[in-house]
């Protein structure tokens, strides 16, 4: 990932996998070798008023015991949820095993997209979107509710390590009332630039963030070459380097 970023001329990237910082140390080292800033991060799932929200944590230490324990617990719950989803699919007569899902996940934290990709690979659905529409989306036949930590608790954890938290790809939920509510629970920033955000929405988010005192972040949400809906290739999102400098200044004193 870092070598690809170097090849396309990026000055900095953030590595924010779901519920893991594995790989960040290697990415940081390669970034130092190639002259690219690699921001250590993680994407958390947190509980908010409407249900689940993805929360990006930036500037995370790589050797913090409290963070490592928290992430290990979150990954264990992900595995348990994946097993229950597989059991639900089997109950509907779908021939799929947990090993099929874990093969899709590899070393990543397992999630619904891996179940969906396994269903596609096994020929049970035509594509990932169909897997969610028929089985894995909220309220669908094999959906399993996720046990989620509170935004305030994750924000406290990240702030205690000198990091900041940003609400990811909120789309139309990025209104002033919602962002003020999230800010009261510890939110530092909001993702303005994202493949799911058009130019008008991005401008609206930036203006609301300016008024209520949130930092703007952005990215492509790149999940690798096997793109899911709402993601874009690395380097295609125009995120000013100035935003990273502002993020740095927003970090709490440790």
matplotlib code that plots the C-alpha trace (Angstrom):
import matplotlib.pyplot as plt

x = [0.0, 2.8, 4.7, 1.6, 1.1, 4.7, 4.2, 1.3, 2.9, 1.1, 2.7, 0.9, -1.6, -3.5, -3.8, -7.1, -8.2, -11.2, -10.4, -6.7, -3.4, -1.6, 0.4, 0.7, 4.3, 5.4, 3.7, 5.3, 8.7, 8.2, 6.9, 10.1, 12.1, 10.2, 9.6, 5.8, 4.1, 2.1, -0.5, -1.2, -4.9, -7.8, -11.5, -13.8, -17.5, -19.4, -22.9, -24.7, -28.3, -29.3, -27.3, -23.8, -21.3, -17.8, -15.2, -11.7, -9.0, -5.8, -2.3, -2.5, 0.5, 1.6, 2.5, -0.3, -1.6, -5.0, -5.6, -4.3, -6.6, -9.6, -8.9, -8.4, -11.8, -13.5, -11.9, -13.1, -16.7, -16.3, -15.4, -18.4, -20.7, -19.4, -20.0, -23.6, -24.1, -22.9, -25.2, -28.1, -27.2, -27.0, -30.4, -31.7, -30.1, -27.0, -23.9, -21.2, -18.8, -16.9, -13.7, -15.0, -15.5, -12.1, -10.4, -11.9, -10.8, -7.2, -5.4, -8.0, -10.7, -13.6, -16.8, -19.9, -18.1, -16.1, -19.2, -20.7, -17.6, -17.6, -21.2, -20.2, -17.2, -19.4, -21.9, -24.8, -25.4, -24.5, -22.5, -21.8, -24.8, -27.1, -25.6, -26.5, -29.9, -30.9, -29.1, -26.7, -28.3, -30.0, -33.3, -32.4, -32.5, -28.9, -28.3, -26.7, -26.7, -23.3, -22.3, -20.9, -18.9, -20.1, -18.6, -17.7, -15.8, -13.7, -13.1, -11.8, -9.5, -8.1, -7.7, -5.8, -3.2, -2.9, -5.1, -8.2, -11.4, -13.3, -16.8, -16.5, -18.7, -21.8, -23.4, -26.8, -26.4, -23.7, -26.1, -25.4, -27.6, -26.1, -22.5, -23.0, -24.4, -21.4, -19.0, -20.6, -19.6, -16.0, -15.9, -12.9, -13.4, -15.7, -14.9, -15.8, -14.1, -15.3, -16.4, -20.0, -20.0, -20.7, -19.2, -22.3, -22.4, -18.7, -19.0, -21.9, -20.0, -16.9, -19.0, -20.8, -17.5, -16.1, -19.0, -19.1, -15.4, -14.7, -11.7, -12.2, -10.7, -11.0, -9.9, -10.9, -12.0, -9.8, -10.3, -7.9, -8.4, -11.6, -13.7, -17.0, -19.6, -18.7, -15.0, -12.5, -8.9, -6.0, -5.1, -8.3, -9.7, -8.4, -7.4, -5.2, -2.1, -3.1, -5.9, -3.3, -1.5, -4.7, -5.4, -2.0, -2.7, -6.0, -4.4, -4.9, -1.9, -0.9]
y = [0.0, 2.4, 1.6, 2.2, 5.5, 6.5, 5.5, 7.8, 10.7, 10.9, 12.9, 11.1, 8.3, 6.9, 3.2, 2.6, -1.0, -2.2, -3.1, -3.7, -1.9, -4.9, -3.9, -0.2, -0.6, -2.2, 0.6, 3.3, 1.8, 1.6, 5.2, 6.4, 4.5, 6.1, 9.5, 9.2, 10.1, 7.2, 8.1, 5.2, 4.7, 2.3, 2.2, 1.5, 0.6, 2.6, 2.9, 6.2, 7.4, 5.8, 2.6, 1.9, 4.5, 4.1, 6.1, 6.8, 7.0, 8.8, 9.1, 5.9, 4.4, 1.0, -0.5, 0.6, -2.3, -0.8, -0.3, -3.8, -5.4, -3.4, -4.3, -8.0, -8.0, -6.3, -8.9, -11.8, -10.4, -10.1, -13.8, -14.8, -12.7, -14.2, -17.7, -16.7, -15.3, -18.5, -20.5, -18.3, -18.9, -22.6, -22.5, -21.1, -24.0, -22.2, -24.4, -22.2, -22.8, -20.5, -21.6, -20.0, -16.7, -16.8, -17.5, -14.3, -12.3, -13.6, -11.6, -8.9, -8.4, -10.5, -8.7, -8.8, -8.0, -11.2, -13.2, -11.5, -12.2, -15.8, -16.1, -14.6, -16.9, -19.9, -18.9, -18.3, -14.7, -12.7, -9.9, -8.3, -6.0, -9.0, -10.7, -7.7, -7.3, -10.9, -12.1, -9.7, -6.3, -5.1, -7.0, -9.6, -13.3, -13.9, -10.5, -10.6, -7.4, -6.2, -5.5, -2.0, 0.3, 3.8, 6.7, 8.5, 5.5, 5.0, 8.7, 8.7, 5.8, 7.5, 10.9, 9.3, 8.1, 11.5, 10.7, 12.2, 10.7, 11.5, 10.3, 8.3, 8.7, 10.1, 11.2, 12.9, 12.4, 15.0, 17.8, 20.4, 18.9, 15.4, 16.7, 18.8, 15.8, 13.7, 16.5, 16.5, 12.8, 13.5, 13.8, 15.9, 15.7, 14.7, 13.0, 15.6, 14.1, 10.6, 8.8, 8.8, 12.6, 14.7, 18.2, 19.9, 17.7, 18.0, 21.8, 21.6, 19.4, 21.6, 24.7, 23.0, 21.8, 25.3, 26.8, 24.2, 23.7, 20.2, 19.3, 18.0, 14.7, 12.7, 9.7, 7.1, 4.3, 2.1, -1.6, -3.0, -3.8, -5.8, -2.6, -2.6, 0.1, 3.5, 3.1, 4.5, 3.7, 5.0, 8.6, 9.6, 11.7, 15.3, 15.7, 18.8, 18.2, 21.2, 19.1, 16.7, 19.7, 20.8, 17.3, 17.4, 20.6, 19.2, 16.4, 16.5, 17.1, 13.8]
z = [0.0, 0.9, -2.3, -4.4, -2.6, -3.4, -7.0, -7.5, -5.7, -2.4, 0.5, 3.3, 3.9, 6.9, 7.5, 9.4, 9.2, 11.2, 14.8, 14.2, 14.0, 12.7, 9.7, 10.7, 12.1, 8.8, 6.8, 8.9, 8.4, 4.7, 4.6, 6.4, 3.8, 0.9, 2.4, 2.8, 6.1, 7.4, 10.0, 12.4, 12.8, 13.2, 12.3, 15.2, 15.2, 17.9, 19.2, 18.6, 18.6, 15.3, 15.8, 14.4, 13.3, 12.0, 13.9, 12.6, 15.3, 14.2, 15.7, 17.7, 19.5, 18.3, 21.7, 24.1, 26.2, 26.8, 23.1, 22.3, 24.8, 23.5, 19.9, 20.8, 22.5, 19.5, 17.1, 19.2, 19.1, 15.3, 15.1, 17.2, 15.1, 11.9, 13.3, 14.1, 10.6, 9.1, 11.3, 10.2, 6.5, 7.1, 8.7, 5.4, 3.5, 2.3, 2.1, 3.7, 6.5, 8.8, 7.0, 3.8, 5.6, 7.4, 4.0, 2.7, 5.7, 5.9, 8.6, 8.6, 11.3, 10.0, 9.1, 7.0, 3.7, 4.1, 4.6, 1.5, -0.6, 0.5, -0.7, -4.0, -4.4, -3.6, -6.2, -3.7, -4.8, -7.8, -6.0, -2.6, -2.9, -3.4, -0.4, 1.8, 0.3, 0.7, 3.8, 5.6, 5.7, 8.8, 9.3, 6.6, 7.1, 8.4, 10.0, 13.5, 15.7, 16.6, 20.2, 20.1, 22.5, 23.1, 21.1, 24.3, 25.6, 22.4, 22.2, 25.8, 25.0, 21.9, 23.6, 26.4, 23.9, 22.2, 19.3, 17.7, 16.4, 13.2, 12.2, 9.0, 5.8, 7.5, 4.3, 4.9, 8.7, 8.7, 9.7, 12.4, 15.1, 14.7, 14.6, 17.7, 19.5, 18.5, 19.5, 23.0, 23.2, 22.3, 18.5, 17.2, 13.4, 10.6, 7.3, 4.7, 1.6, 0.8, -2.3, -1.1, -0.6, -3.6, -3.9, -2.5, 0.6, 1.1, 1.1, 3.6, 6.0, 5.8, 6.6, 9.6, 10.9, 10.7, 12.6, 15.4, 15.7, 14.2, 12.1, 8.6, 7.4, 4.2, 2.3, -0.3, 2.0, -0.1, 0.8, -1.8, -5.5, -4.8, -4.4, -2.6, -3.2, -1.8, -2.0, -4.5, -5.6, -3.5, -4.3, -6.0, -3.2, -3.1, 0.5, 1.2, 3.1, 5.2, 6.7, 8.2, 9.7, 11.3, 12.6, 14.2, 16.0, 17.3, 19.2, 23.0, 25.2, 26.9]

ax = plt.figure().add_subplot(projection="3d")
ax.plot(x, y, z, "-o")
ax.set_aspect("equal")
plt.show()
